[in-house]
Amino acid sequence: MAMVNTRRKGNRAELEAVKELEKKGYLVYRVKGSVKFNKNVDIFGIADILAIKKNETKLVQVKSNIRPDLRPFELFKQKFPQITVEIWIRKDREGFKILSCG
């Protein structure tokens, strides 16, 4: 059985999400990946990607095969209802499943 490099797999999923969002007309900012001494680099601690389109701001957390605890995302959405918060779960060989919070 081959060993999976989870960091590389996560980067591929994030880049795929960026391409999808750009195809839909969003201006996209992707945070730099975590490094050994700075693991908490997500936007507001909940998102890998900031996507902006006219009249819409979207924060996207990208995961590979794992559904995270939704509470932090839902709490953020309660405080900032004007911002779309989504979790994109990349299932192997299936594509993205998108969960919206709030």
C-alpha positions as CSV (number, residue, x, y, z in Angstrom):
1,M,0.0,0.0,0.0
2,A,1.4,3.4,-1.0
3,M,2.1,6.0,1.7
4,V,-0.1,9.2,1.1
5,N,1.6,12.6,1.6
6,T,-1.4,14.3,3.3
7,R,0.1,17.8,2.9
8,R,0.5,17.3,-0.9
9,K,-3.0,15.8,-1.1
10,G,-4.4,18.8,0.8
11,N,-2.5,21.3,-1.5
12,R,-4.0,19.5,-4.6
13,A,-7.5,19.7,-3.1
14,E,-7.1,23.5,-2.4
15,L,-5.7,24.2,-5.8
16,E,-8.6,22.3,-7.4
17,A,-11.0,24.4,-5.3
18,V,-9.3,27.6,-6.3
19,K,-9.7,26.7,-10.0
20,E,-13.4,25.9,-9.5
21,L,-14.0,29.3,-7.8
22,E,-12.1,31.2,-10.5
23,K,-14.1,29.5,-13.2
24,K,-17.2,30.8,-11.4
25,G,-15.9,34.3,-11.6
26,Y,-14.4,34.8,-8.1
27,L,-11.3,36.7,-7.3
28,V,-9.5,34.2,-5.0
29,Y,-6.8,34.4,-2.3
30,R,-5.4,31.1,-0.9
31,V,-3.5,31.3,2.3
32,K,0.0,29.8,2.3
33,G,0.2,26.3,3.8
34,S,1.1,25.6,7.3
35,V,4.8,25.4,8.2
36,K,6.6,23.6,11.0
37,F,6.5,26.5,13.5
38,N,3.2,28.2,12.3
39,K,0.4,25.8,11.9
40,N,-2.5,28.2,12.4
41,V,-2.5,30.3,9.2
42,D,-6.1,29.9,8.1
43,I,-8.2,33.0,7.5
44,F,-9.8,33.8,10.9
45,G,-8.8,30.3,12.0
46,I,-11.6,28.7,9.8
47,A,-10.8,29.1,6.1
48,D,-8.1,28.2,3.5
49,I,-9.6,30.4,0.8
50,L,-11.1,33.8,0.5
51,A,-13.2,34.2,-2.6
52,I,-14.8,37.5,-3.7
53,K,-17.3,38.3,-6.4
54,K,-19.5,41.3,-6.8
55,N,-21.8,41.5,-3.7
56,E,-20.4,38.2,-2.3
57,T,-17.6,37.3,0.1
58,K,-17.0,33.6,0.6
59,L,-14.7,31.8,3.1
60,V,-13.9,28.2,2.1
61,Q,-12.3,25.5,4.2
62,V,-11.0,22.6,2.1
63,K,-10.8,19.1,3.6
64,S,-9.8,15.8,2.1
65,N,-12.3,13.0,3.0
66,I,-12.9,14.3,6.5
67,R,-15.9,16.2,7.7
68,P,-14.8,18.7,10.4
69,D,-16.7,19.9,13.5
70,L,-19.0,22.5,12.1
71,R,-19.5,24.5,15.3
72,P,-16.6,27.0,14.7
73,F,-17.9,27.7,11.2
74,E,-21.5,28.1,12.4
75,L,-20.4,30.5,15.2
76,F,-18.5,32.6,12.7
77,K,-21.5,32.7,10.4
78,Q,-23.7,33.9,13.2
79,K,-21.4,36.8,13.9
80,F,-21.0,37.7,10.2
81,P,-24.2,36.6,8.4
82,Q,-23.2,38.6,5.3
83,I,-20.3,36.3,4.6
84,T,-20.8,32.9,3.0
85,V,-19.0,30.1,4.9
86,E,-18.5,26.8,3.1
87,I,-16.6,23.6,3.8
88,W,-15.5,21.8,0.6
89,I,-14.8,18.1,1.3
90,R,-12.8,16.5,-1.5
91,K,-13.7,12.8,-1.6
92,D,-11.2,10.5,-3.4
93,R,-12.3,10.0,-7.0
94,E,-15.7,11.7,-6.3
95,G,-15.0,15.4,-6.4
96,F,-16.2,18.0,-3.9
97,K,-19.1,17.9,-1.5
98,I,-19.9,21.4,-0.4
99,L,-21.4,22.1,3.0
100,S,-22.8,25.6,3.7
101,C,-22.9,26.9,7.3
102,G,-25.6,29.0,8.8
